[in-house]
Amino acid sequence: MGKGDRRTRRGKINRSSYGNARPHVDVVSGAAVAKPAAAKPAAAAAKKAAPRKKA
């Protein structure tokens, strides 16, 4: 439970990442900002290749 823990606020700050423990906050209003779903690239919705079978 510290800087190395990705699930805690301190760990998110240390890794410069965001998530449930550290949401993006609007500086002006102080409210959490939700990114619109339409902003995601369409390429990410492309169908993934079938997983390879183990020999």
Secondary structure, DSSP 8 states (H G I E B T S, - for coil): --TT-TTSHHHHHHHT--SSSS--B-TTT--B----GGGS-GGGGS---------
